Amino acid sequence: MGLDAMIFFRSKTEDPKLENELGAGFAIKAIDEYNSEEIPGATHEVDCGCSRYYGEGYERGRWALLGAVLMELHASEDVEKVWYGSDSSTPLEITPEGVNEISLHYMTHGERPYRRE
């Protein structure tokens, strides 16, 4: 059990081109009807497999993998907007600066806050 990571994005194209392939366990698919209502403007979602969410106050997921996916999306000329969050609430827009903030948090704290609980 735990919070699963969710990533959505808006693409200018039906088949967005990325600089590199996403890591194992991650796949791009067209957004489903339910999520398109939850995240207006999103056209695609990233199937994160069973990746747990990582963020300040919930240091459980594999941020190095999640952050890499978010960086690939932001590096694509086809991608206009990216959302990141967990399955417990509506994901919020995440900018490159937001990815950097979580990355700095990860490099400072890793998953240690979770292991201390």
C-alpha positions as CSV (number, residue, x, y, z in Angstrom):
1,M,0.0,0.0,0.0
2,G,1.0,3.6,-0.4
3,L,0.6,6.5,-2.8
4,D,1.3,5.7,-6.4
5,A,2.9,8.3,-8.7
6,M,0.9,9.9,-11.4
7,I,2.3,11.9,-14.4
8,F,0.3,13.6,-17.1
9,F,1.2,16.0,-19.9
10,R,-0.2,18.0,-22.8
11,S,1.4,17.3,-26.1
12,K,1.2,19.3,-29.4
13,T,1.2,15.9,-31.2
14,E,-0.6,12.6,-30.9
15,D,2.7,10.8,-30.8
16,P,5.1,12.9,-28.7
17,K,8.8,12.5,-29.4
18,L,11.2,12.4,-26.5
19,E,14.9,12.8,-26.4
20,N,15.3,9.3,-25.0
21,E,13.1,6.4,-24.1
22,L,11.5,6.3,-20.7
23,G,13.0,3.9,-18.2
24,A,11.7,0.4,-17.8
25,G,8.3,0.3,-16.2
26,F,7.2,3.6,-17.7
27,A,5.0,4.0,-20.8
28,I,3.1,6.8,-22.5
29,K,-0.5,6.4,-23.4
30,A,-3.4,8.6,-24.4
31,I,-5.3,9.9,-21.4
32,D,-8.4,8.1,-20.3
33,E,-11.8,9.7,-20.0
34,Y,-11.8,9.8,-16.2
35,N,-8.4,11.5,-16.0
36,S,-9.1,13.9,-18.8
37,E,-11.9,15.4,-16.6
38,E,-9.6,15.5,-13.6
39,I,-6.7,17.2,-15.4
40,P,-8.2,19.5,-18.0
41,G,-5.8,20.1,-20.9
42,A,-3.8,16.9,-20.5
43,T,-3.6,14.7,-23.6
44,H,-1.4,11.9,-22.3
45,E,-0.4,10.1,-19.2
46,V,2.6,8.1,-18.2
47,D,1.9,4.7,-16.9
48,C,4.2,4.6,-13.9
49,G,3.7,0.9,-13.2
50,C,3.9,0.5,-9.5
51,S,6.1,3.5,-8.8
52,R,5.4,5.1,-5.5
53,Y,5.0,8.9,-5.2
54,Y,8.0,10.9,-4.0
55,G,7.7,14.4,-2.6
56,E,8.5,16.5,0.5
57,G,6.7,14.9,3.4
58,Y,6.3,11.6,1.5
59,E,9.8,10.4,0.8
60,R,9.0,6.9,-0.4
61,G,9.2,6.7,-4.2
62,R,12.2,6.2,-6.5
63,W,12.8,9.9,-7.3
64,A,15.7,9.3,-9.6
65,L,13.5,7.4,-11.9
66,L,10.4,9.7,-11.6
67,G,12.6,12.8,-12.0
68,A,14.2,11.3,-15.1
69,V,10.7,10.8,-16.7
70,L,9.7,14.4,-15.8
71,M,13.0,15.7,-17.3
72,E,12.4,13.8,-20.5
73,L,9.0,15.3,-20.8
74,H,10.2,18.8,-20.2
75,A,13.0,18.3,-22.7
76,S,10.6,17.4,-25.5
77,E,9.6,20.2,-27.9
78,D,6.2,18.4,-28.3
79,V,5.3,18.7,-24.6
80,E,3.6,21.9,-23.5
81,K,2.7,21.2,-19.8
82,V,3.4,18.5,-17.2
83,W,1.5,17.4,-14.1
84,Y,2.9,15.3,-11.3
85,G,1.3,13.9,-8.1
86,S,-0.1,10.9,-6.4
87,D,-3.3,8.9,-6.7
88,S,-4.6,10.5,-3.5
89,S,-5.3,13.9,-5.0
90,T,-5.3,15.7,-8.3
91,P,-1.8,16.1,-9.7
92,L,-0.5,19.6,-10.0
93,E,1.5,21.3,-12.8
94,I,5.2,20.8,-12.3
95,T,7.7,23.0,-14.0
96,P,11.4,22.3,-14.6
97,E,12.0,24.4,-11.5
98,G,9.7,22.2,-9.5
99,V,11.6,19.1,-10.7
100,N,14.8,20.8,-9.5
101,E,13.3,21.6,-6.1
102,I,12.2,18.0,-5.5
103,S,15.6,16.8,-6.8
104,L,17.4,19.0,-4.3
105,H,15.1,17.7,-1.6
106,Y,16.0,14.1,-2.6
107,M,19.7,14.8,-2.7
108,T,19.5,16.3,0.7
109,H,17.2,13.8,2.4
110,G,16.8,10.8,0.2
111,E,14.3,8.4,1.7
112,R,15.7,8.8,5.2
113,P,12.6,10.7,6.6
114,Y,10.4,7.7,5.7
115,R,12.7,5.1,7.2
116,R,12.8,7.0,10.5
117,E,9.0,6.9,10.9
